[in-house]
């Protein structure tokens, strides 16, 4: 890493709140773990983390036919008959 980039990062970190510094630290730890393991997180871990952040009420609003009618939800095509 160039000295200029490292100094720029250090300056940015100085103005962060403690919570933001913790998030940066956690992010850096994840990067190091991924580098050490030679791969990124499995998709199942990503979905598990996301699912923890979504309330049950929000889950209930998601369509149950999303796989079958993905073109409808993505592009507005007509829904497939049931």
Buried (B, 14 or more C-beta within 10 A) or exposed (E): EEEEEEEEEEEEEEEEEEEEEEEBEEEEEEEEEEEEEEEEEEEEEEEEEEEEEEEEEEEEEEEEEEEEBEEBBEEEEEEEEE
